[in-house]
Each structure stands twice: as structure tokens, then as C-alpha cells.
Amino acid sequence: AQSVTQLDSQVPVFEEAPVELRCNYSSSVSVYLFWYVQYPNQGLQLLLKYLSGSTLVKGINGFEAEFNKSQTSFHLRKPSVHISDTAEYFCAVSPTSGTYKYIFGTGTRLKVLA
Amino acid sequence: DGGITQSPKYLFRKEGQNVTLSCEQNLNHDAMYWYRQDPGQGLRLIYYSQIVNDFQKGDIAEGYSVSREKKESFPLTVTSAQKNPTAFYLCASQGYTEAFFGQGTRLTVV
């Protein structure tokens, strides 16, 4: 079984400041890792994914994440946020084989302040 | 333009009624999913289907039903047995590695 923990339910940050959204996971099998973004009343959009290889993954909108196998973490970072980054962010895992069942975290609401 | 289309975007239901949410995809994906989203609870899996004419219950299937008669379509029926149906519902399909989501349907019981 898998589980995903997003440690912060809300993160306020000033515009142009850096941000880190934390994600830890637990799994007995090998998993792929994902970050999705959701704007109000919309679906989820893929930000980035880790499948294998380099542990530093770059995504859209200037976001990146680092996979840390020993700490079972996949934290999302951006060096300088914009007002338009205000949204909810979800971390998710999916087994690399068998049924593609995703397990999502409970989400982190990022609010960028002017 | 490939993607997933959910309709309607907003839906109102009277108590005791069944309602059906539509989900159509033109991505040629085999697997499709329905999720329910409530504030502070993330996404919870209702049903999923890996192939036409086959589907499995997810974590919160009670009070819901689905069908998968065509590869492109995976409608969700919220029945009167669902005691608290007010929520945001998301449909997704499975690509090679990641899921693709529709824009969601917000269901409100009035």
C-alpha cells in the first residue's frame, strides 16, 4: 500500500520569494512521483513527474522537485514565485507496475502575497 | 484538440434524485478514473476502469455507479443512496505514465 503526506495545508509567501512545498510518501513497491497544480474550479494539471534517472526534475512554470529515496521525499520548489502561482498543489504516487492507481496527498494551498 | 471533457460544469440535484455526470476522452486511453474532491481531503477514488465493459470499485464507491460501454466514455451516476453528494467530481484517463484530468463537475444538492 502507498500513502502520501503533504505536511503543510497552507503556505503563504510574498511575491518573488522562494517557496518549498513538502511531500513525503510511503510505499512497499517502486513508484512514480508527480506534482499536479489545480486552479480554482478547474481540473488538475501536471507540473512535473519523476519516473527514473536524475533525481532533480524540472517542470513547467519554473518549478522543480527533488526525489530523495532515503528520506522518501519529493519536495517541490520554485526560486521566485508570482501572484499567478496561487493555487492548490497535489503530490501523488503511482506504482510502476500493475494497476495505475494514484494516491494523492491532501494538497497544499499556496497563496502568493503582493 | 485531444483531452477530457466533463459535463456539465455545474449541476444541482434535489434530494432523492439520481444524476449522471458525463466524461468523454479522445486520447485513446484504456484506463479511466472518477475522483471525488472535498476541501482538505484531497482526491478520493470512486471507480476506475482499465478496459471497456470492466470497472472496479475504488475507496468510496458506495452510492455511485458507472458504466464503460465505449472506450471514450465513462459516465458516473450519483444515486440517491449517496448521503452527502455535494462535492467536486474529477474524471481522469491514464496516459503512458501520468493521468490527464477533465475540468471537473461541481455537484450541489439543493
Interface residues (C-beta under 8 A of the other chain):
Chain A: S9 Y32 F34 Y36 N41 Q42 G43 L44 Q45 L46 K49 L51 F90 S94 T99 Y100 K101 Y102 F104 G105 T106 G107
Chain B: I4 Q6 A31 Y33 G40 Q41 G42 L43 L45 Y48 Q50 F88 L90 A92 Q94 T97 E98 A99 F100 F101 G102 Q103 G104 R106
